[in-house]
Amino acid sequence: MTAKVRIEMKVCDRTTEVEAIDNGDGTFGIKVDSPCPNVQEFARTLEVLTLQDLTDKANSRVFDRMRNVKMSANCLVPAGLLSAAWVEAGLIARSRALGMGANEVRFLE
């Protein structure tokens, strides 16, 4: 099975789709489709992630990559990527994720 998410960054008018696939060997395949060159750079070396990449912030290649590419610090793609992978890894119940629909950041006046 796969887990898919759509990240809509309305601030920069870009939409990214992420798909996470359980490879069955303790790793997770990641596919990122984005028009953003910064997101493309971020995703370039994250095609296969381990459980450590998903859960250990200090040693995660996701967090390391985020620090070392041009994407802005407020980009929601890393969180979306992790969310898709967490569902696929069973760290978030698929029914719960699909039932709530979306997490969001809402700007208030």
C-alpha positions in Angstrom: 0.0 0.0 0.0 1.1 3.6 -0.3 0.4 6.8 1.5 0.0 10.0 -0.4 -0.2 13.6 0.7 -0.6 17.0 -1.1 1.1 20.0 0.4 -0.3 23.3 -0.7 2.0 26.2 0.1 -0.4 29.1 -0.7 2.2 31.6 0.3 4.4 30.7 -2.6 1.6 29.3 -4.8 3.2 25.9 -5.1 1.7 22.4 -4.6 3.7 19.3 -4.0 2.6 15.7 -3.9 4.5 13.1 -1.9 4.0 9.3 -2.0 5.5 6.9 0.5 5.8 3.2 -0.2 6.7 0.5 2.3 9.5 -1.4 0.6 9.0 -4.4 2.9 12.6 -4.4 4.2 12.4 -1.7 6.8 12.8 1.1 4.3 10.4 3.4 2.7 10.4 4.6 -0.9 9.6 8.3 -1.3 8.4 10.0 -4.5 8.1 13.8 -4.6 6.4 15.7 -7.4 6.9 19.4 -7.2 7.3 22.4 -9.5 9.6 24.0 -6.9 13.3 23.7 -7.6 14.1 24.0 -3.9 11.8 21.1 -3.0 13.3 19.1 -5.9 16.8 19.8 -4.5 15.5 18.8 -1.0 14.0 15.5 -2.3 16.9 14.5 -4.5 18.7 12.2 -2.0 15.6 11.1 0.0 14.3 8.5 -2.4 14.7 5.8 0.3 14.3 6.5 4.0 14.8 4.3 7.1 12.8 4.3 10.3 15.6 6.2 11.9 15.2 9.0 9.3 11.5 9.2 10.3 11.9 9.2 14.1 15.4 10.3 15.2 15.5 14.1 14.5 19.2 14.3 15.5 20.3 11.7 13.0 17.5 12.0 10.4 18.5 12.6 6.8 15.2 14.5 6.3 16.2 17.1 8.9 19.8 17.2 7.8 18.7 17.8 4.2 16.3 20.5 5.2 19.1 22.4 6.9 21.4 22.1 3.9 19.2 23.2 1.0 17.8 26.5 -0.2 14.2 25.8 0.8 12.7 28.3 3.2 12.5 27.3 6.9 8.7 27.6 6.8 8.2 25.2 3.9 5.7 22.5 4.8 7.1 19.9 2.5 9.4 18.2 5.1 6.4 17.8 7.5 4.2 16.5 4.7 6.9 14.0 3.6 7.3 12.8 7.1 3.5 12.5 7.6 3.1 10.4 4.5 6.0 8.1 5.6 4.7 7.9 9.2 1.3 6.7 7.8 3.1 4.1 5.7 5.2 3.0 8.6 2.2 2.6 10.9 3.3 5.4 13.2 0.0 7.3 12.4 -3.1 5.2 11.8 -4.2 5.4 8.2 -7.8 5.7 9.2 -7.0 8.5 11.6 -5.0 10.4 8.9 -7.7 10.0 6.3 -10.5 10.8 8.8 -9.0 14.1 9.8 -8.2 15.2 6.2 -5.6 17.9 6.8 -3.3 19.5 9.3 -3.1 23.2 8.6 -1.4 26.5 9.5 -3.9 29.3 9.4 -2.8 32.9 9.5 -4.8 35.0 11.9 -5.2 38.8 12.1 
